[in-house]
Amino acid sequence: MTFELGFALGLSVLLTVYLVYALIRPERF
């Protein structure tokens, strides 16, 4: 796995978690 691929994968996972958290707790945003 290259560094760019790992970075993109980690970033996409963080973004997905952030979006799910925002949907679960909309009062915090």
PyMOL commands that set and color helices and strands:
alter all, ss='L'
color gray80, all
select helices_A, chain A and resi 3-24+26-28
alter helices_A, ss='H'
color red, helices_A
deselect
rebuild
show_as cartoon
